[in-house]
Amino acid sequence: MRLDKFLKVSRLIKRRTLAKEVCDQGRISINGRPAKASTSVTVGDVLTVTFGQKIVEARVEVLQESAKKDLAAQMYTILSETKRSGEPDLDDDDEEDEA
């Protein structure tokens, strides 16, 4: 199954066109390698998806051509959800020290 279709059917990303755009931006990798929208997904693959400041790792459990909402969540298992760092925290402590 194509990656963009899996993302849509599993409801990790709501629309297939949006899934394709995210893939084209290089924000999705499969088993540690960057993936295009047309990349084939197989059971057991680990997807890493970057949503803004959040990074989600999910393992593919089941491939289905279509799925109802309650069954879509069974198509994958979330392995980890981490917040992306790199932006310094803005706090007022530094300003008080200077005054």
N, C-alpha and C positions, 0 to 999 in steps of 0.2 A: 504494500500500500504506500502511496506517496506520502511524504511527510506533511505537506500542507493539508491533505485530506484527513490524515490521522488527527492532527491538531484540531481541526474543525469538528470531526465526528466525536472525539473524546471530550470536546468542549474545554480544552486547555486554552484555546483561542476561539472566539465566537464566530468569526467569519473566515472563509477560506482565502479571500483576497487579502485580508489582514495578515493571515498566517504566511502567505507568500511574501508580503512586504517585509515581515519580520525576518524571514529566512534570507531575503535578498540583502538585508542590512547586516547580516552576519551575527545575529543575536541568538542563533540556535546551533547547537552542536549535538552530534550523535556519537556516543562513545569517545568523546574528547576531540572529534574532528568536526570542523565547520561543515554545515549541511545546507544544501540548496533545497528549494521547495519540492523538486522532483526526486530527491533522494528516497530510496526505498527504506521503509521501516519494518523491522522484524521483531518478533516476540523476544524479549530479553534485552533489547537495546536500551541504553540509558540516554535520555534526552536532557540537555541542559538549556534552559530557556531564560533569557534575561528580560525581565519586565521592569523597565525604568531602574529603580534602585534595588529591586528584588531579583534574586537568582533562584530558580526552581529546578531541582533535579528530579526526574521521574523515570521509572522503569516501565517499559511497555509490557503489559500482561496479556492482552487479548486484542486481536485485530478483527474489526467488524466493518462492513460497508456502511451500515447505519446503526444508530443506537438511540433509544429513548433516554431522557435525561437521567433517570435513576441508574440505567445500565452504563451510561457513558463514564461515570466515575470508576467503574470496575475495569476499564480498559487500561488503566495505569495505576501505579503506586508511587506516591510522593516519597522520595528518599530524603530530601532535605530542602529547606527553604531558608535562604540566608539573605541578609541585607547587605548590599554592596557598599563597601567603604571606599574611602578616597576623598570624600568631601569632609573638611574639618568641621567639627562642631562649633557653632557660633554661640559663645556665652559672653556675659558681661563682666566676668571676673578680670579680664585683662584691662578693660577700660578703667576700673576702679583703682587698680594698682598705679596707673599712670597719673591719676589726679591728685 
